[in-house]
Amino acid sequence: MISNEFPHVHPAKDGDLHTMLPEDAVSKVIDLGWAELHPTVAAGMIP
């Protein structure tokens, strides 16, 4: 999947970083504790 959303950091209040990763990298970075699924992904709304 190709996304047109540029990675971005949210304000200091939460400091989240949102970015799209290649699907084959997702499991690895989650297993390493470097990432978590966005709630819309966990809800099955987007891949």
PyMOL Python script that loads the backbone (N, CA, C, O; Angstrom):
from pymol import cmd

cmd.read_pdbstr("""\
ATOM      1  N   MET A   1       0.840  -1.186   0.000  1.00  0.00           N
ATOM      2  CA  MET A   1       0.000   0.000   0.000  1.00  0.00           C
ATOM      3  C   MET A   1       0.880   1.242   0.000  1.00  0.00           C
ATOM      4  O   MET A   1       1.883   1.304   0.711  1.00  0.00           O
ATOM      5  N   ILE A   2       0.506   2.206  -0.783  1.00  0.00           N
ATOM      6  CA  ILE A   2       1.231   3.473  -0.836  1.00  0.00           C
ATOM      7  C   ILE A   2       0.362   4.528  -0.161  1.00  0.00           C
ATOM      8  O   ILE A   2      -0.841   4.615  -0.409  1.00  0.00           O
ATOM      9  N   SER A   3       0.988   5.320   0.688  1.00  0.00           N
ATOM     10  CA  SER A   3       0.248   6.366   1.391  1.00  0.00           C
ATOM     11  C   SER A   3       0.752   7.729   0.960  1.00  0.00           C
ATOM     12  O   SER A   3       1.924   7.896   0.623  1.00  0.00           O
ATOM     13  N   ASN A   4      -0.136   8.686   0.974  1.00  0.00           N
ATOM     14  CA  ASN A   4       0.282  10.052   0.691  1.00  0.00           C
ATOM     15  C   ASN A   4       0.424  10.849   1.977  1.00  0.00           C
ATOM     16  O   ASN A   4       0.599  12.067   1.930  1.00  0.00           O
ATOM     17  N   GLU A   5       0.352  10.176   3.141  1.00  0.00           N
ATOM     18  CA  GLU A   5       0.517  10.870   4.413  1.00  0.00           C
ATOM     19  C   GLU A   5       1.998  10.928   4.769  1.00  0.00           C
ATOM     20  O   GLU A   5       2.655   9.895   4.900  1.00  0.00           O
ATOM     21  N   PHE A   6       2.510  12.125   4.922  1.00  0.00           N
ATOM     22  CA  PHE A   6       3.904  12.310   5.312  1.00  0.00           C
ATOM     23  C   PHE A   6       4.037  12.031   6.810  1.00  0.00           C
ATOM     24  O   PHE A   6       3.175  12.450   7.583  1.00  0.00           O
ATOM     25  N   PRO A   7       5.094  11.334   7.242  1.00  0.00           N
ATOM     26  CA  PRO A   7       5.281  11.116   8.683  1.00  0.00           C
ATOM     27  C   PRO A   7       5.263  12.453   9.425  1.00  0.00           C
ATOM     28  O   PRO A   7       5.798  13.454   8.948  1.00  0.00           O
ATOM     29  N   HIS A   8       4.640  12.445  10.595  1.00  0.00           N
ATOM     30  CA  HIS A   8       4.544  13.699  11.343  1.00  0.00           C
ATOM     31  C   HIS A   8       4.509  13.416  12.840  1.00  0.00           C
ATOM     32  O   HIS A   8       4.073  12.351  13.277  1.00  0.00           O
ATOM     33  N   VAL A   9       4.973  14.384  13.610  1.00  0.00           N
ATOM     34  CA  VAL A   9       4.987  14.297  15.071  1.00  0.00           C
ATOM     35  C   VAL A   9       3.863  15.174  15.602  1.00  0.00           C
ATOM     36  O   VAL A   9       3.664  16.300  15.146  1.00  0.00           O
ATOM     37  N   HIS A  10       3.138  14.644  16.566  1.00  0.00           N
ATOM     38  CA  HIS A  10       2.070  15.419  17.194  1.00  0.00           C
ATOM     39  C   HIS A  10       2.663  16.350  18.252  1.00  0.00           C
ATOM     40  O   HIS A  10       3.811  16.170  18.660  1.00  0.00           O
ATOM     41  N   PRO A  11       1.901  17.330  18.693  1.00  0.00           N
ATOM     42  CA  PRO A  11       2.398  18.297  19.680  1.00  0.00           C
ATOM     43  C   PRO A  11       2.909  17.618  20.956  1.00  0.00           C
ATOM     44  O   PRO A  11       2.639  16.445  21.214  1.00  0.00           O
ATOM     45  N   ALA A  12       3.641  18.386  21.727  1.00  0.00           N
ATOM     46  CA  ALA A  12       4.285  17.862  22.943  1.00  0.00           C
ATOM     47  C   ALA A  12       3.296  17.209  23.904  1.00  0.00           C
ATOM     48  O   ALA A  12       3.694  16.368  24.710  1.00  0.00           O
ATOM     49  N   LYS A  13       2.022  17.575  23.838  1.00  0.00           N
ATOM     50  CA  LYS A  13       1.027  16.990  24.732  1.00  0.00           C
ATOM     51  C   LYS A  13       1.078  15.468  24.705  1.00  0.00           C
ATOM     52  O   LYS A  13       1.055  14.832  25.758  1.00  0.00           O
ATOM     53  N   ASP A  14       1.148  14.874  23.511  1.00  0.00           N
ATOM     54  CA  ASP A  14       1.270  13.419  23.446  1.00  0.00           C
ATOM     55  C   ASP A  14       2.555  12.960  22.756  1.00  0.00           C
ATOM     56  O   ASP A  14       3.030  11.855  23.019  1.00  0.00           O
ATOM     57  N   GLY A  15       3.120  13.785  21.883  1.00  0.00           N
ATOM     58  CA  GLY A  15       4.406  13.481  21.263  1.00  0.00           C
ATOM     59  C   GLY A  15       4.402  12.294  20.319  1.00  0.00           C
ATOM     60  O   GLY A  15       5.469  11.789  19.970  1.00  0.00           O
ATOM     61  N   ASP A  16       3.228  11.831  19.895  1.00  0.00           N
ATOM     62  CA  ASP A  16       3.154  10.686  18.996  1.00  0.00           C
ATOM     63  C   ASP A  16       3.799  10.997  17.657  1.00  0.00           C
ATOM     64  O   ASP A  16       3.778  12.134  17.187  1.00  0.00           O
ATOM     65  N   LEU A  17       4.369   9.969  17.055  1.00  0.00           N
ATOM     66  CA  LEU A  17       4.877  10.039  15.692  1.00  0.00           C
ATOM     67  C   LEU A  17       4.022   9.089  14.863  1.00  0.00           C
ATOM     68  O   LEU A  17       3.918   7.906  15.186  1.00  0.00           O
ATOM     69  N   HIS A  18       3.409   9.596  13.799  1.00  0.00           N
ATOM     70  CA  HIS A  18       2.623   8.761  12.897  1.00  0.00           C
ATOM     71  C   HIS A  18       3.389   8.607  11.603  1.00  0.00           C
ATOM     72  O   HIS A  18       3.871   9.585  11.032  1.00  0.00           O
ATOM     73  N   THR A  19       3.497   7.369  11.142  1.00  0.00           N
ATOM     74  CA  THR A  19       4.108   7.092   9.856  1.00  0.00           C
ATOM     75  C   THR A  19       3.572   5.785   9.317  1.00  0.00           C
ATOM     76  O   THR A  19       3.120   4.934  10.084  1.00  0.00           O
ATOM     77  N   MET A  20       3.616   5.619   8.034  1.00  0.00           N
ATOM     78  CA  MET A  20       3.216   4.373   7.397  1.00  0.00           C
ATOM     79  C   MET A  20       4.482   3.565   7.141  1.00  0.00           C
ATOM     80  O   MET A  20       5.491   4.101   6.685  1.00  0.00           O
ATOM     81  N   LEU A  21       4.418   2.284   7.436  1.00  0.00           N
ATOM     82  CA  LEU A  21       5.554   1.387   7.214  1.00  0.00           C
ATOM     83  C   LEU A  21       5.173   0.348   6.168  1.00  0.00           C
ATOM     84  O   LEU A  21       3.992   0.059   5.977  1.00  0.00           O
ATOM     85  N   PRO A  22       6.175  -0.214   5.491  1.00  0.00           N
ATOM     86  CA  PRO A  22       5.864  -1.343   4.605  1.00  0.00           C
ATOM     87  C   PRO A  22       5.247  -2.464   5.442  1.00  0.00           C
ATOM     88  O   PRO A  22       5.692  -2.725   6.560  1.00  0.00           O
ATOM     89  N   GLU A  23       4.225  -3.122   4.901  1.00  0.00           N
ATOM     90  CA  GLU A  23       3.518  -4.131   5.683  1.00  0.00           C
ATOM     91  C   GLU A  23       4.433  -5.235   6.189  1.00  0.00           C
ATOM     92  O   GLU A  23       4.186  -5.795   7.257  1.00  0.00           O
ATOM     93  N   ASP A  24       5.496  -5.561   5.436  1.00  0.00           N
ATOM     94  CA  ASP A  24       6.388  -6.628   5.883  1.00  0.00           C
ATOM     95  C   ASP A  24       7.294  -6.197   7.042  1.00  0.00           C
ATOM     96  O   ASP A  24       7.969  -7.046   7.625  1.00  0.00           O
ATOM     97  N   ALA A  25       7.331  -4.926   7.389  1.00  0.00           N
ATOM     98  CA  ALA A  25       8.139  -4.442   8.510  1.00  0.00           C
ATOM     99  C   ALA A  25       7.337  -4.286   9.796  1.00  0.00           C
ATOM    100  O   ALA A  25       7.919  -4.193  10.877  1.00  0.00           O
ATOM    101  N   VAL A  26       6.016  -4.258   9.698  1.00  0.00           N
ATOM    102  CA  VAL A  26       5.170  -3.938  10.842  1.00  0.00           C
ATOM    103  C   VAL A  26       5.379  -4.900  12.009  1.00  0.00           C
ATOM    104  O   VAL A  26       5.628  -4.456  13.130  1.00  0.00           O
ATOM    105  N   SER A  27       5.282  -6.204  11.769  1.00  0.00           N
ATOM    106  CA  SER A  27       5.421  -7.174  12.857  1.00  0.00           C
ATOM    107  C   SER A  27       6.763  -7.040  13.571  1.00  0.00           C
ATOM    108  O   SER A  27       6.835  -7.129  14.796  1.00  0.00           O
ATOM    109  N   LYS A  28       7.819  -6.829  12.800  1.00  0.00           N
ATOM    110  CA  LYS A  28       9.152  -6.737  13.397  1.00  0.00           C
ATOM    111  C   LYS A  28       9.269  -5.532  14.328  1.00  0.00           C
ATOM    112  O   LYS A  28       9.758  -5.673  15.449  1.00  0.00           O
ATOM    113  N   VAL A  29       8.832  -4.349  13.890  1.00  0.00           N
ATOM    114  CA  VAL A  29       8.988  -3.171  14.735  1.00  0.00           C
ATOM    115  C   VAL A  29       8.068  -3.223  15.953  1.00  0.00           C
ATOM    116  O   VAL A  29       8.410  -2.690  17.009  1.00  0.00           O
ATOM    117  N   ILE A  30       6.906  -3.859  15.814  1.00  0.00           N
ATOM    118  CA  ILE A  30       6.036  -4.036  16.978  1.00  0.00           C
ATOM    119  C   ILE A  30       6.682  -5.003  17.958  1.00  0.00           C
ATOM    120  O   ILE A  30       6.699  -4.742  19.161  1.00  0.00           O
ATOM    121  N   ASP A  31       7.218  -6.126  17.457  1.00  0.00           N
ATOM    122  CA  ASP A  31       7.900  -7.097  18.318  1.00  0.00           C
ATOM    123  C   ASP A  31       9.084  -6.486  19.057  1.00  0.00           C
ATOM    124  O   ASP A  31       9.369  -6.859  20.195  1.00  0.00           O
ATOM    125  N   LEU A  32       9.772  -5.550  18.413  1.00  0.00           N
ATOM    126  CA  LEU A  32      10.915  -4.880  19.038  1.00  0.00           C
ATOM    127  C   LEU A  32      10.488  -3.811  20.044  1.00  0.00           C
ATOM    128  O   LEU A  32      11.326  -3.279  20.771  1.00  0.00           O
ATOM    129  N   GLY A  33       9.204  -3.496  20.089  1.00  0.00           N
ATOM    130  CA  GLY A  33       8.704  -2.481  21.010  1.00  0.00           C
ATOM    131  C   GLY A  33       8.892  -1.065  20.508  1.00  0.00           C
ATOM    132  O   GLY A  33       8.790  -0.109  21.277  1.00  0.00           O
ATOM    133  N   TRP A  34       9.165  -0.926  19.222  1.00  0.00           N
ATOM    134  CA  TRP A  34       9.401   0.392  18.643  1.00  0.00           C
ATOM    135  C   TRP A  34       8.133   1.027  18.103  1.00  0.00           C
ATOM    136  O   TRP A  34       8.140   2.207  17.754  1.00  0.00           O
ATOM    137  N   ALA A  35       7.040   0.268  18.025  1.00  0.00           N
ATOM    138  CA  ALA A  35       5.817   0.772  17.409  1.00  0.00           C
ATOM    139  C   ALA A  35       4.608   0.055  17.977  1.00  0.00           C
ATOM    140  O   ALA A  35       4.714  -0.984  18.630  1.00  0.00           O
ATOM    141  N   GLU A  36       3.465   0.642  17.706  1.00  0.00           N
ATOM    142  CA  GLU A  36       2.188  -0.002  18.009  1.00  0.00           C
ATOM    143  C   GLU A  36       1.216   0.375  16.902  1.00  0.00           C
ATOM    144  O   GLU A  36       1.396   1.383  16.218  1.00  0.00           O
ATOM    145  N   LEU A  37       0.184  -0.447  16.732  1.00  0.00           N
ATOM    146  CA  LEU A  37      -0.791  -0.158  15.700  1.00  0.00           C
ATOM    147  C   LEU A  37      -1.624   1.064  16.069  1.00  0.00           C
ATOM    148  O   LEU A  37      -1.979   1.268  17.230  1.00  0.00           O
ATOM    149  N   HIS A  38      -1.921   1.857  15.069  1.00  0.00           N
ATOM    150  CA  HIS A  38      -2.846   2.981  15.268  1.00  0.00           C
ATOM    151  C   HIS A  38      -4.221   2.390  15.534  1.00  0.00           C
ATOM    152  O   HIS A  38      -4.547   1.342  14.978  1.00  0.00           O
ATOM    153  N   PRO A  39      -5.041   3.031  16.370  1.00  0.00           N
ATOM    154  CA  PRO A  39      -6.365   2.490  16.687  1.00  0.00           C
ATOM    155  C   PRO A  39      -7.239   2.195  15.454  1.00  0.00           C
ATOM    156  O   PRO A  39      -8.033   1.254  15.479  1.00  0.00           O
ATOM    157  N   THR A  40      -7.104   2.981  14.384  1.00  0.00           N
ATOM    158  CA  THR A  40      -7.913   2.705  13.196  1.00  0.00           C
ATOM    159  C   THR A  40      -7.472   1.434  12.496  1.00  0.00           C
ATOM    160  O   THR A  40      -8.282   0.768  11.852  1.00  0.00           O
ATOM    161  N   VAL A  41      -6.196   1.090  12.616  1.00  0.00           N
ATOM    162  CA  VAL A  41      -5.701  -0.173  12.080  1.00  0.00           C
ATOM    163  C   VAL A  41      -6.205  -1.320  12.940  1.00  0.00           C
ATOM    164  O   VAL A  41      -6.708  -2.316  12.419  1.00  0.00           O
ATOM    165  N   ALA A  42      -6.074  -1.184  14.253  1.00  0.00           N
ATOM    166  CA  ALA A  42      -6.535  -2.221  15.173  1.00  0.00           C
ATOM    167  C   ALA A  42      -8.030  -2.481  15.017  1.00  0.00           C
ATOM    168  O   ALA A  42      -8.488  -3.600  15.249  1.00  0.00           O
ATOM    169  N   ALA A  43      -8.792  -1.471  14.629  1.00  0.00           N
ATOM    170  CA  ALA A  43     -10.232  -1.610  14.438  1.00  0.00           C
ATOM    171  C   ALA A  43     -10.578  -2.179  13.053  1.00  0.00           C
ATOM    172  O   ALA A  43     -11.748  -2.424  12.759  1.00  0.00           O
ATOM    173  N   GLY A  44      -9.574  -2.384  12.217  1.00  0.00           N
ATOM    174  CA  GLY A  44      -9.799  -2.937  10.893  1.00  0.00           C
ATOM    175  C   GLY A  44     -10.290  -1.933   9.872  1.00  0.00           C
ATOM    176  O   GLY A  44     -10.784  -2.314   8.811  1.00  0.00           O
ATOM    177  N   MET A  45     -10.158  -0.660  10.179  1.00  0.00           N
ATOM    178  CA  MET A  45     -10.661   0.382   9.280  1.00  0.00           C
ATOM    179  C   MET A  45      -9.681   0.685   8.142  1.00  0.00           C
ATOM    180  O   MET A  45     -10.099   1.105   7.063  1.00  0.00           O
ATOM    181  N   ILE A  46      -8.381   0.476   8.376  1.00  0.00           N
ATOM    182  CA  ILE A  46      -7.347   0.642   7.362  1.00  0.00           C
ATOM    183  C   ILE A  46      -6.336  -0.483   7.535  1.00  0.00           C
ATOM    184  O   ILE A  46      -6.256  -1.070   8.614  1.00  0.00           O
ATOM    185  N   PRO A  47      -5.563  -0.799   6.502  1.00  0.00           N
ATOM    186  CA  PRO A  47      -4.566  -1.892   6.643  1.00  0.00           C
ATOM    187  C   PRO A  47      -3.426  -1.529   7.569  1.00  0.00           C
ATOM    188  O   PRO A  47      -2.523  -2.338   7.783  1.00  0.00           O
TER     189      PRO A  47
END
""", "prot")
cmd.dss("prot")
cmd.show_as("cartoon", "prot")
cmd.util.cbc("prot")
cmd.orient("prot")
